[in-house]
Amino acid sequence: MNVGRVVTGRLAQDVTIYRKSGSWVSGRWVASETALTVRGVVDMPDPTELEQIPEGDRQRGAIRLHTTAPILITSTSGTSDEILWRGNRYRVMQVVPYADYGYYKAIAVKMDPSSEVTP
């Protein structure tokens, strides 16, 4: 069953995902960043989801994104995607690839803990 239409439907909004990559130039790592605009549903994760990520025990602010676009976490090919939502950047900490059902779920933690979560 593909439920991807649900996460791009009436509740969806445009969200910017920043994907990091880079290459070695003259012995130095040169990072680059690509901005991708995707549609998805953004809401707040529940307490059980926060318990599953390393930053879950900190009061930093977190969001949950459901989208049909693949979302990446840190691996040998690059660092975690960053999500721009309501003027704040969030680093993706966990991805649940429900690709068989047509969508991806990501939990992301606010990168600047000194600022308040925008309602």
Rosetta blueprint (number, residue, H / E / L):
1 M L
2 N L
3 V L
4 G H
5 R H
6 V H
7 V H
8 T L
9 G L
10 R L
11 L L
12 A L
13 Q E
14 D E
15 V E
16 T E
17 I E
18 Y E
19 R E
20 K E
21 S E
22 G E
23 S E
24 W E
25 V E
26 S L
27 G L
28 R E
29 W E
30 V E
31 A E
32 S E
33 E E
34 T E
35 A E
36 L E
37 T E
38 V E
39 R E
40 G E
41 V E
42 V E
43 D E
44 M L
45 P L
46 D L
47 P H
48 T H
49 E H
50 L H
51 E L
52 Q L
53 I L
54 P H
55 E H
56 G H
57 D H
58 R L
59 Q L
60 R L
61 G L
62 A E
63 I E
64 R E
65 L E
66 H E
67 T E
68 T L
69 A L
70 P L
71 I L
72 L L
73 I L
74 T L
75 S E
76 T L
77 S L
78 G E
79 T L
80 S L
81 D L
82 E E
83 I E
84 L E
85 W E
86 R L
87 G L
88 N E
89 R E
90 Y E
91 R E
92 V E
93 M E
94 Q E
95 V E
96 V E
97 P L
98 Y L
99 A H
100 D H
101 Y H
102 G L
103 Y L
104 Y E
105 K E
106 A E
107 I E
108 A E
109 V E
110 K E
111 M L
112 D L
113 P L
114 S L
115 S L
116 E L
117 V L
118 T L
119 P L
